[in-house]
């Protein structure tokens, strides 16, 4: 019976933790519930990065602090035991004399890695670990992928027609050609607000000139990442406006030649930033684009070094297929529309485990995991 009660409150922790999606990274989005005699007296989730952790917010929400000495604290992830932007949560739990803590899953981050649990137990606090562990690991998939694999959690996303194309063969203007309905497109904006970065290739920029920002949903803009091997892009494209940070990944690591000066890049690309007269939001990174070098893997390392723990790959077929061919993806979100192109750019080829199918008016959304 006690196990079921514990599961009930950990489920609630996961539920409220999702309120932090898109704002806490690179910190994990943790949920915490404090229970006294099977009654919730406090709840909290992780504040936007730099703010309080979930445990502190939950403790602060308790009106009658004297009840804490007789309460159980539930949390999705092991309480931290080190000083970062905020003091250790384990210290706060002990200071409030909470006698029992139930943890969904341990924190594999090297700065914690069991030390939070050890600290609590060594001070006499009873700690139960592993309640709804798989569910908590799934919830913290971005955080665990970032620290355990040293790369972001990678989400592939595209829309394809009923006959299997993601773009027409030709187009007259540099703007998107819609395959899905407005509701599906709004969902994509919601997803953008939930992840730290969004990545496309050069062709997507020149053909669609997308903004890659959050417009049909309330939330923070992701970092925009563009693969521009030969520095072909002009400053006129939306990705170089001031609405969000942009990272350009190129193979060119030498002084800009006359051709690139004409495009406005008049500074050595060995600098991590383009000339400040243009923008401090354009950052350049360089990878080896030669044969036999894993492009997607190098990009994953660049994003890891920039503390990005999740990215949506929303590029064209070549960009998507690059990540698929290197088996460097975690999740694929594929929209199927009713449009017919008859000819055009074929959808990527991949093998994944189908975990959900959802109708969105006349569209179908399928979610796959890399199994």
Secondary structure as GFF3:
##gff-version 3
##sequence-region A 1 371
A	DSSP	alpha_helix	2	17	.	.	.	ID=ss1
A	DSSP	three_ten_helix	18	20	.	.	.	ID=ss2
A	DSSP	beta_strand	31	36	.	.	.	ID=ss3
A	DSSP	beta_strand	39	45	.	.	.	ID=ss4
A	DSSP	alpha_helix	54	61	.	.	.	ID=ss5
A	DSSP	three_ten_helix	65	70	.	.	.	ID=ss6
A	DSSP	beta_strand	72	77	.	.	.	ID=ss7
A	DSSP	alpha_helix	89	95	.	.	.	ID=ss8
A	DSSP	beta_strand	100	105	.	.	.	ID=ss9
A	DSSP	alpha_helix	115	122	.	.	.	ID=ss10
A	DSSP	beta_strand	126	129	.	.	.	ID=ss11
A	DSSP	alpha_helix	133	139	.	.	.	ID=ss12
A	DSSP	alpha_helix	141	149	.	.	.	ID=ss13
A	DSSP	beta_strand	153	160	.	.	.	ID=ss14
A	DSSP	beta_strand	165	168	.	.	.	ID=ss15
A	DSSP	alpha_helix	182	194	.	.	.	ID=ss16
A	DSSP	beta_strand	197	201	.	.	.	ID=ss17
A	DSSP	alpha_helix	202	208	.	.	.	ID=ss18
A	DSSP	beta_strand	223	227	.	.	.	ID=ss19
A	DSSP	three_ten_helix	238	240	.	.	.	ID=ss20
A	DSSP	beta_strand	246	250	.	.	.	ID=ss21
A	DSSP	alpha_helix	258	262	.	.	.	ID=ss22
A	DSSP	beta_strand	282	286	.	.	.	ID=ss23
A	DSSP	alpha_helix	295	305	.	.	.	ID=ss24
A	DSSP	beta_strand	310	313	.	.	.	ID=ss25
A	DSSP	alpha_helix	317	325	.	.	.	ID=ss26
A	DSSP	beta_strand	331	336	.	.	.	ID=ss27
A	DSSP	beta_strand	344	346	.	.	.	ID=ss28
A	DSSP	beta_strand	353	360	.	.	.	ID=ss29
A	DSSP	beta_strand	363	369	.	.	.	ID=ss30
###
